[in-house]
Amino acid sequence: MSKTTEQRTVFEVGGDLTIIGNITRVSIKGGKIEVFSIPEGLNQEEIKGTQEYIDKYFPIAKASTLSLEDEFLKHEPETEEQRKFKNALISAIKSGLSDFRAQRMDACFDEEGNICFKAGMKPAVGKLSVKDWKRVAKEFLPEKESRLGTTKERIAFLGLLIKYLIEEKGYQVSDAWKAVCDQSKDLGHYADSENPKYNFEDTGSRQVGEWCDLGNTFKITEDDEASGFSLVGGYYFSNGYNYPLAVVISINYPNCVDYYGVGWFVLSV
């Protein structure tokens, strides 16, 4: 439990107590009462689990709106990466897609070493194995069914990104496909992006629509068969044409610490 979220107060049954703040839960143990509350004055958008927090850090990815009739899917692939992505997206749509909430930016560590979401921080790389990421994702907000997103959901997410680039940013259809599948330097942080840092950028960088950190780190997803994991996209030291956002790489050693990727968290809607 982070010190920046709940405050814990313990008192004896029958004692007098005044709580200043919003009580979130009460526990009675052996004649003692534990009261957990949110101190007054905290920004609701920074209180984990509140609707304000969820809306700020986990916008809804409306995957259910993807259709085989979408105009952008009439695009004829011009490269092998586009062909693979289109086939994967069509397969995902045919299998049935539901809306989900996806992290707006990469996860980071708070002062106590817990996973949190906050702009201006170093991404949470270099300490967790892939299997650790699966565990901490489930523990993050279990009441909202938090978990690692599946590779199929990430494919759907990128399909929505292509639609956004075309419908909201004025990209030509072929250019939107290229930006996601072939050369992503303009959508994320890569070695060949404008103003590259040659190191991890802070979280909340290079916003595209509602989303940030589309490059910078690999995104760790769980394969739909629940038998493995994948890395999707690229990281700061790679070029946008070598590891565009649509690249999917199978992970062979899930017990090893990942130094360039972070878990891709999703929540239920």
C-alpha positions in Angstrom: 0.0 0.0 0.0 1.6 3.3 -1.1 1.9 6.2 1.4 0.5 8.4 -1.3 -2.8 6.7 -1.5 -4.4 5.3 1.7 -3.7 6.4 5.3 -4.0 3.7 8.0 -5.3 4.5 11.5 -5.6 2.0 14.3 -7.6 2.5 17.5 -9.1 0.4 20.4 -12.8 -0.4 20.3 -14.6 2.2 22.5 -12.0 4.9 21.9 -12.6 8.3 20.4 -11.3 9.0 17.0 -11.7 11.7 14.3 -10.8 10.8 10.7 -10.1 13.7 8.4 -10.5 12.4 4.8 -12.5 9.9 2.9 -12.8 6.5 4.5 -12.2 3.7 2.0 -12.4 0.6 4.1 -12.5 -0.6 7.7 -11.0 -3.8 9.3 -11.8 -5.1 12.8 -9.1 -7.4 14.2 -8.9 -8.7 17.8 -10.6 -5.7 19.5 -8.8 -3.2 17.3 -10.2 -1.3 14.4 -8.2 -0.3 11.4 -9.5 2.6 9.3 -8.1 3.3 5.9 -8.8 6.7 4.4 -7.6 9.1 1.7 -6.2 12.3 3.3 -7.9 15.5 2.3 -6.2 17.6 -0.3 -4.9 14.8 -2.5 -5.7 15.1 -6.2 -8.3 12.5 -7.0 -6.6 11.8 -10.4 -3.6 10.6 -8.5 -5.5 8.2 -6.1 -5.1 4.7 -7.4 -8.4 3.0 -8.1 -10.6 6.1 -8.2 -12.6 6.7 -11.4 -10.6 9.8 -12.0 -7.4 7.8 -11.8 -8.7 5.1 -14.1 -10.0 7.6 -16.7 -6.7 9.5 -16.7 -4.3 6.6 -16.9 -6.5 3.9 -18.6 -8.5 5.3 -21.5 -11.0 3.0 -23.2 -9.7 1.2 -26.4 -12.9 0.6 -28.3 -11.8 -2.6 -29.9 -15.5 -3.7 -30.5 -15.8 -0.9 -33.1 -13.3 -2.6 -35.4 -15.0 -4.2 -38.4 -14.0 -6.1 -41.4 -15.9 -3.4 -43.3 -13.6 -0.6 -42.2 -12.2 1.3 -45.1 -8.6 1.1 -43.8 -8.8 -2.7 -44.1 -9.4 -2.5 -47.8 -5.8 -1.4 -48.1 -3.7 -3.8 -50.1 -0.5 -4.5 -48.1 2.7 -3.1 -49.7 5.2 -4.9 -47.5 5.5 -8.2 -45.7 5.0 -6.5 -42.3 1.8 -4.9 -43.5 0.6 -8.3 -44.8 1.3 -10.0 -41.5 -0.3 -7.3 -39.4 -3.4 -7.2 -41.6 -3.9 -11.0 -41.4 -3.4 -10.8 -37.6 -5.9 -8.0 -37.3 -8.5 -9.7 -39.4 -8.1 -12.9 -37.4 -8.6 -10.8 -34.2 -11.7 -9.2 -35.5 -13.2 -12.5 -36.6 -12.5 -14.0 -33.2 -14.5 -11.3 -31.5 -13.2 -8.2 -29.7 -14.4 -6.5 -26.6 -13.6 -3.0 -25.4 -10.9 -2.7 -22.7 -9.0 0.0 -20.9 -5.3 0.3 -21.9 -2.5 2.1 -20.1 -2.0 5.7 -21.4 1.7 5.6 -20.6 4.3 3.2 -19.5 4.5 2.0 -15.9 7.1 3.4 -13.5 8.2 2.7 -9.9 7.1 4.9 -7.0 9.3 5.8 -4.0 8.5 2.5 -2.3 9.3 0.4 -5.4 5.7 -0.3 -6.3 4.4 -0.1 -9.9 2.5 3.1 -10.6 1.6 5.3 -13.4 2.9 8.9 -13.5 4.3 11.2 -16.1 7.9 12.4 -16.0 9.4 9.2 -14.5 11.8 6.6 -15.8 9.9 3.5 -17.2 9.9 0.5 -14.9 12.6 -1.4 -16.7 15.3 -3.7 -15.5 13.9 -5.2 -12.3 11.0 -7.5 -13.3 11.0 -10.7 -15.3 8.2 -11.3 -17.8 6.5 -13.6 -15.4 6.8 -10.9 -12.7 5.0 -8.5 -15.0 2.1 -10.9 -15.3 1.9 -11.2 -11.5 2.1 -7.5 -10.8 -0.4 -6.7 -13.5 -3.0 -8.9 -11.9 -2.3 -7.4 -8.5 -2.4 -3.8 -9.6 -6.2 -3.3 -9.6 -7.8 -6.7 -9.2 -11.2 -5.0 -8.7 -10.9 -3.8 -12.3 -9.6 -7.2 -13.5 -6.1 -5.7 -14.3 -3.8 -8.0 -16.2 -1.3 -8.1 -19.0 -3.0 -7.4 -22.3 -3.0 -10.1 -24.8 -1.1 -9.9 -28.1 -4.5 -10.0 -29.9 -5.6 -6.9 -27.9 -2.4 -5.1 -28.7 -3.0 -5.9 -32.4 -6.5 -4.4 -32.1 -5.1 -1.4 -30.2 -2.7 -0.8 -33.2 -5.6 -1.2 -35.6 -7.4 1.6 -33.7 -4.3 3.7 -34.0 -4.2 3.3 -37.8 -7.9 4.4 -37.9 -7.1 7.4 -35.6 -4.2 8.5 -37.8 -6.4 8.4 -40.9 -9.6 9.8 -39.4 -8.2 12.4 -36.9 -4.7 13.2 -38.1 -5.3 13.3 -41.9 -2.9 10.6 -42.8 -3.3 8.9 -46.2 -4.3 5.3 -45.7 -1.0 4.0 -47.1 1.0 6.3 -44.9 -0.9 5.3 -41.7 -0.2 1.6 -42.5 3.5 2.5 -43.0 3.7 4.5 -39.8 2.5 1.5 -37.7 3.9 -1.4 -39.7 7.1 -0.2 -41.4 8.6 3.0 -40.0 7.3 4.2 -36.6 9.9 6.9 -35.9 7.2 9.6 -36.0 4.9 7.9 -33.5 7.4 6.9 -30.7 10.9 7.4 -29.4 13.4 5.6 -31.5 17.1 6.2 -32.4 16.0 7.8 -35.7 13.1 9.8 -34.3 13.3 13.6 -34.1 15.3 14.7 -31.0 16.3 11.2 -29.9 17.7 10.8 -26.3 19.6 7.6 -26.9 18.3 6.5 -23.5 14.8 6.0 -22.0 12.6 9.0 -22.2 10.4 9.9 -19.2 6.9 8.4 -19.1 4.2 10.4 -20.7 6.2 11.5 -23.7 5.4 11.9 -27.4 1.6 11.8 -27.1 -0.4 10.5 -30.1 -4.1 10.9 -29.5 -4.7 9.6 -25.9 -1.6 7.5 -25.9 2.0 8.2 -24.9 5.2 6.2 -25.0 4.4 4.2 -28.1 8.1 3.6 -28.7 10.8 4.0 -26.0 10.2 0.5 -24.5 9.0 -2.8 -25.8 5.5 -3.7 -24.6 5.2 -7.2 -23.0 2.0 -9.0 -23.8 0.6 -12.4 -23.0 -0.1 -14.7 -25.9 -3.8 -15.6 -26.4 -3.1 -19.3 -25.9 -1.9 -18.3 -22.4 1.2 -20.4 -23.0 3.7 -17.7 -23.7 4.5 -14.0 -24.0 5.6 -11.6 -26.7 7.4 -8.3 -27.1 5.6 -5.8 -29.3 7.1 -2.7 -30.9 10.6 -1.4 -30.3 12.7 0.6 -27.8 14.8 3.8 -27.8 18.0 2.3 -29.2 16.3 0.6 -32.2 15.3 2.3 -35.4 11.7 2.8 -36.3 12.1 0.7 -39.5 13.7 -2.2 -37.7 11.2 -2.4 -34.9 8.0 -0.6 -35.9 5.0 -0.7 -33.5 3.5 -3.7 -35.2 6.5 -6.1 -34.8 5.7 -9.1 -32.6 8.6 -11.1 -31.1 8.1 -14.3 -29.1 9.8 -14.4 -25.7 11.8 -17.5 -25.1 13.0 -16.9 -21.5 10.1 -15.5 -19.4 12.0 -16.0 -16.2 14.6 -13.5 -17.1 14.6 -9.8 -16.2 13.6 -7.6 -19.2 15.8 -4.5 -19.4 14.1 -2.8 -22.4 10.4 -3.7 -22.0 7.5 -3.0 -19.6 4.2 -4.9 -19.1 1.3 -3.6 -21.1 -1.6 -3.3 -18.6 -5.2 -3.4 -19.4 -8.4 -3.2 -17.3 -12.0 -4.2 -17.8 -14.3 -1.4 -18.9 
